[in-house]
Amino acid sequence: MKTLTLGALVMTLSIPGLAAGQSKTLPGDMVTVKAKVEAIESESRTINLRMDDGRIETIVAPDEMKTFSQIKVGDIVTAKYYDTITVRKKEPGEADINTWQKGLTPSASGKPAATAAKQRTITAAVTAIDMNVPSITLKGPKYWTYSSKVADKDALAKLKVGDKVDITWTEALLVSVVPPQ
């Protein structure tokens, strides 16, 4: 599966006109992966999947997946992954945010399929700006820091050390399992 990176944060700062209270959303790419169930270990709920390139990936089905027993060796697993990042410049004096939410929604069909989603929102403060590079450094809760080059000097010039932004990462994974044809 695709690993969410903070690289897209740099792109959000290259969108001109990010004024206080406004938000910008950067949609990610939809990534679809198909794999064949090679082995199942029921007690640990472990499934070995053979990917298209031949490598084996091991996953553990969550306890919430009530249809685990329906999965059989040879079944085809399709997983679709999608992510977005939203950045919103905070109004002065607005309270900081540090939230984490996740959920799993099983398929209503009773077949082995589900949607898993998670969302993290934090408030980060601009701690350094270097217009010569150009680059920005952000600091958030619990020692979270992030530094990166910024593509658009004009957008970077609209921020100053001490400004705060809310950054929201949203990830969704849609998984379905079907018998081979």
C-alpha positions in Angstrom: 0.0 0.0 0.0 1.0 3.6 -0.5 2.6 5.3 2.5 1.3 8.7 3.2 4.0 11.3 3.0 4.2 14.9 3.9 5.6 15.9 0.5 2.2 17.2 -0.6 2.4 19.8 2.2 5.0 21.6 0.2 2.5 21.8 -2.7 -0.2 23.3 -0.5 2.1 26.2 0.4 2.6 26.8 -3.3 -1.1 27.7 -3.7 -1.4 31.5 -3.6 -3.9 33.2 -1.4 -4.0 31.0 1.7 -5.4 33.6 4.0 -6.4 33.1 7.6 -9.5 30.9 7.9 -9.2 29.5 4.3 -8.4 26.0 3.5 -6.9 24.2 0.5 -7.3 20.5 -0.2 -4.8 18.5 -2.2 -6.4 15.2 -3.4 -4.1 12.3 -3.6 -4.0 9.6 -6.3 -6.3 6.5 -6.1 -4.0 3.5 -6.0 -5.5 0.1 -6.8 -3.7 -3.2 -5.9 -4.9 -6.7 -6.6 -3.4 -9.8 -5.0 -4.1 -13.5 -4.6 -4.6 -15.1 -1.2 -1.7 -17.6 -0.9 -2.2 -18.8 2.7 -4.4 -18.1 5.7 -3.6 -18.7 9.4 -6.9 -18.6 11.1 -5.8 -18.3 14.8 -3.7 -15.2 14.2 -6.0 -13.9 11.4 -3.0 -13.6 9.2 -3.3 -13.7 5.4 -0.4 -14.0 2.9 -1.1 -12.2 -0.4 0.9 -12.7 -3.6 1.2 -9.3 -5.3 1.4 -8.8 -9.1 5.2 -8.5 -8.9 5.5 -11.9 -7.2 6.3 -10.7 -3.7 4.4 -11.9 -0.7 2.7 -9.4 1.7 1.4 -10.4 5.0 -1.6 -8.7 6.5 -3.6 -9.3 9.7 -7.4 -9.0 9.5 -8.8 -6.9 12.3 -11.1 -8.6 14.8 -14.0 -6.3 13.6 -13.9 -8.2 10.3 -16.7 -10.7 11.0 -16.5 -12.2 7.5 -12.8 -13.4 7.9 -13.9 -17.1 7.8 -15.3 -16.6 4.3 -11.8 -15.8 2.8 -10.3 -18.8 1.0 -6.9 -19.6 -0.5 -7.1 -18.5 -4.2 -9.4 -15.6 -3.6 -8.6 -12.3 -5.2 -8.2 -9.3 -2.9 -8.7 -5.8 -4.4 -7.6 -2.8 -2.3 -8.1 0.8 -3.3 -6.2 3.4 -1.3 -6.9 7.2 -1.4 -5.5 10.1 0.6 -5.9 13.9 0.8 -4.2 16.6 2.8 -5.9 19.8 3.8 -4.1 22.9 5.1 -5.9 25.8 6.8 -4.3 28.9 8.0 -5.6 29.6 11.5 -7.1 32.9 12.7 -5.0 34.6 15.4 -5.9 33.2 18.9 -7.8 30.2 17.5 -7.4 27.1 19.7 -4.9 24.4 18.7 -6.2 21.0 17.4 -4.7 17.5 17.9 -7.2 14.8 16.9 -7.0 11.3 15.6 -10.1 9.3 14.3 -10.4 6.0 12.7 -13.2 3.7 11.7 -14.0 0.4 9.9 -17.2 -0.1 8.0 -18.0 -3.6 6.9 -19.8 -4.3 3.7 -23.6 -4.4 4.0 -23.6 -7.4 1.6 -22.2 -9.8 4.2 -19.2 -10.6 2.0 -15.6 -10.0 3.0 -15.3 -6.4 2.2 -14.8 -3.2 4.2 -13.8 0.4 4.2 -11.2 1.6 6.7 -10.5 5.3 7.2 -8.4 7.4 9.4 -8.0 11.1 9.8 -5.4 13.1 11.8 -5.6 16.9 12.3 -2.9 18.8 14.1 -2.1 22.5 14.5 1.5 23.3 13.6 3.4 26.6 14.1 5.8 28.1 11.6 9.1 28.1 13.4 11.4 29.1 10.6 11.3 30.4 7.1 14.4 30.7 4.8 13.6 32.7 1.7 17.1 32.0 0.3 16.4 28.2 -0.1 13.2 28.8 0.0 12.1 26.5 2.9 9.8 26.3 5.9 9.9 24.5 9.2 6.8 23.6 11.2 6.4 22.3 14.8 3.4 20.5 16.1 2.3 18.5 19.1 4.5 15.9 20.8 7.8 16.8 19.2 6.4 16.6 15.6 8.5 18.7 13.3 8.7 19.0 9.5 11.1 21.0 7.3 10.9 21.2 3.5 11.7 23.3 0.5 8.8 25.3 -0.8 8.2 25.7 -4.6 6.5 29.1 -4.5 8.4 31.9 -2.9 5.4 34.3 -3.2 3.2 31.9 -1.2 6.0 31.5 1.4 6.3 35.2 1.7 2.6 35.4 2.9 3.6 33.4 6.0 5.6 34.5 9.0 7.3 32.8 11.9 4.6 32.3 14.6 1.7 31.7 12.1 -0.3 28.6 12.8 -1.9 26.1 10.3 -4.2 23.2 10.8 -3.1 20.2 8.7 -5.5 17.3 8.1 -4.5 14.0 6.6 -7.3 11.7 5.5 -6.7 8.1 4.3 -9.2 5.6 3.1 -8.8 1.9 2.1 -11.5 0.0 0.4 -11.0 -3.8 0.4 -13.0 -6.5 -1.3 -12.4 -10.2 -1.6 -13.9 -12.4 -4.4 -13.4 -16.0 -5.4 -11.3 -16.7 -8.4 -13.1 -16.9 -11.8 
